[in-house]
C-alpha cells in the first residue's frame, strides 16, 4: 500500500518532504516508525520522540494505517 509521508522541522534533515512510501497492508504507526528507523538509522533518535498525525489528528502508535493515508511526522518543539 502507498502512504504519503510529511516530515517536519528536524525530521526534514533526514527525509525529503513529502515522500511516498510503500508499506505492507495493516502496518501500524509503530511499524512505520520501525521502517523509517531502518531506512535512516541516523534519524532514529528524533523519530522516537515524534508524534504522528493522520487527517489533522494525533494518533497513537497502535493506529493501523490505510491505503493513501497522509502521515505527518511532528517532532517535539520547545518554546518560550
Secondary structure, DSSP 8 states (H G I E B T S, - for coil): -EEEEEE-GGGGGTS-SSEEEE--TT-BHHHHHHHHHHHTGGGHHHHTT-EEEETTEEE-TT-B--TT-EEEEE------
